[in-house]
Amino acid sequence: MRIFAVMLPLFFCLVCALPAVAQESQPPEAVVEKMAFKLGRGVTNVFTSVAELPKQTYITVRDRGAVGYVIGPLKGIGMTLYRGVIGSVEAIFFLVPQPGYYDPMVEPEYVWQGWEDKHAEQKTSKTE
């Protein structure tokens, strides 16, 4: 029983470490490029996060009508705080390859993306 208590944690560590060993390493310049993009994305999102206020207001009014004038600014304030905090985290921890492998922590990646009407795109694809 004692040997089982020693071998089980060793086996668990070995099983968990195998995927990390099996990953192919990337060239250093590719890793540094991804770090630089993560830092740039984080700083950009911190400074442009205030644009979430008009963006969310516009999108909510477009999708929900007049009630969007009340709900949109509230969503905008929340998304401004969210994008600002996420941008700060990405800028501070740009050396850490999380989440994924330097993937963006918020979608859309930048505030100027995602203004298009997704419902209109679906309507046009159904009529074709």
C-alpha positions as CSV (number, residue, x, y, z in Angstrom):
1,M,0.0,0.0,0.0
2,R,2.9,2.3,0.8
3,I,4.4,1.8,-2.7
4,F,1.0,2.7,-4.2
5,A,0.9,5.9,-2.3
6,V,4.3,6.9,-3.7
7,M,3.8,5.7,-7.2
8,L,0.4,7.3,-7.8
9,P,1.6,10.9,-7.5
10,L,4.6,10.2,-9.7
11,F,2.4,8.6,-12.3
12,F,0.0,11.6,-12.2
13,C,2.9,14.1,-12.6
14,L,4.2,12.1,-15.6
15,V,0.9,12.0,-17.3
16,C,0.3,15.7,-16.8
17,A,3.8,16.6,-18.0
18,L,3.7,14.6,-21.2
19,P,1.7,17.2,-23.3
20,A,4.1,19.9,-22.3
21,V,7.1,17.9,-23.5
22,A,5.4,16.9,-26.7
23,Q,4.7,20.5,-27.8
24,E,6.9,21.8,-30.6
25,S,8.8,24.9,-29.6
26,Q,8.5,28.0,-31.8
27,P,11.4,30.1,-32.9
28,P,12.2,32.9,-30.4
29,E,11.3,35.7,-32.8
30,A,7.8,34.3,-33.2
31,V,7.3,34.2,-29.4
32,V,8.6,37.7,-29.0
33,E,6.3,38.9,-31.8
34,K,3.3,37.4,-30.0
35,M,4.4,39.0,-26.8
36,A,4.7,42.4,-28.5
37,F,1.2,42.0,-30.1
38,K,-0.2,41.1,-26.6
39,L,1.4,44.2,-25.1
40,G,0.2,46.5,-27.9
41,R,-3.3,45.0,-27.7
42,G,-3.4,45.5,-23.9
43,V,-2.2,49.2,-24.1
44,T,-4.6,49.9,-27.0
45,N,-7.6,48.4,-25.1
46,V,-6.8,50.5,-22.0
47,F,-6.7,53.7,-23.9
48,T,-9.7,53.0,-26.2
49,S,-11.9,51.4,-23.7
50,V,-14.0,54.5,-23.3
51,A,-15.3,54.0,-26.9
52,E,-17.3,51.1,-25.5
53,L,-19.9,53.6,-24.2
54,P,-21.0,54.9,-27.6
55,K,-20.5,51.5,-29.2
56,Q,-22.8,49.7,-26.8
57,T,-25.3,52.4,-26.9
58,Y,-25.4,52.3,-30.7
59,I,-25.6,48.5,-30.9
60,T,-28.3,48.2,-28.3
61,V,-30.5,50.9,-29.9
62,R,-30.0,49.3,-33.3
63,D,-30.9,45.8,-32.0
64,R,-33.5,46.6,-29.3
65,G,-35.0,50.0,-30.2
66,A,-35.8,52.8,-27.8
67,V,-35.0,50.8,-24.7
68,G,-31.4,50.8,-25.9
69,Y,-31.1,54.5,-24.8
70,V,-31.4,53.3,-21.2
71,I,-29.7,49.9,-21.4
72,G,-26.9,50.8,-23.9
73,P,-25.1,53.3,-21.7
74,L,-25.2,50.8,-18.8
75,K,-23.7,48.1,-21.0
76,G,-21.2,50.7,-22.2
77,I,-20.1,51.5,-18.7
78,G,-19.7,47.9,-17.9
79,M,-17.8,47.1,-21.1
80,T,-15.6,50.1,-20.6
81,L,-14.5,48.8,-17.2
82,Y,-14.2,45.3,-18.5
83,R,-12.1,46.2,-21.6
84,G,-10.0,48.5,-19.5
85,V,-9.3,45.9,-16.8
86,I,-8.6,43.2,-19.4
87,G,-6.3,45.5,-21.3
88,S,-4.4,46.3,-18.1
89,V,-4.0,42.6,-17.4
90,E,-2.8,41.9,-20.9
91,A,-0.3,44.8,-20.7
92,I,1.0,43.8,-17.3
93,F,1.3,40.1,-18.0
94,F,2.3,40.3,-21.7
95,L,5.2,37.9,-21.0
96,V,2.9,35.1,-19.9
97,P,1.5,32.9,-22.7
98,Q,-2.0,32.8,-21.3
99,P,-4.8,32.4,-22.3
100,G,-4.1,30.0,-25.1
101,Y,-0.9,31.0,-26.6
102,Y,-1.0,34.8,-26.3
103,D,-4.6,34.8,-27.6
104,P,-6.8,37.8,-26.9
105,M,-8.7,37.7,-23.6
106,V,-11.7,39.7,-24.9
107,E,-13.8,39.4,-28.1
108,P,-13.7,41.3,-30.3
109,E,-10.0,41.9,-30.0
110,Y,-10.3,45.8,-30.3
111,V,-13.2,48.2,-29.6
112,W,-13.5,49.3,-33.2
113,Q,-14.4,45.7,-34.3
114,G,-17.9,44.3,-33.9
115,W,-20.0,47.3,-34.9
116,E,-21.6,45.5,-37.9
117,D,-25.2,44.2,-37.7
118,K,-25.1,40.4,-37.4
119,H,-28.8,40.2,-37.9
120,A,-28.7,41.9,-41.2
121,E,-26.0,39.5,-42.4
122,Q,-28.2,36.5,-41.5
123,K,-31.2,38.0,-43.2
124,T,-29.3,38.6,-46.5
125,S,-27.9,35.1,-46.4
126,K,-31.4,33.6,-45.9
127,T,-32.9,35.5,-48.9
128,E,-30.1,34.4,-51.3
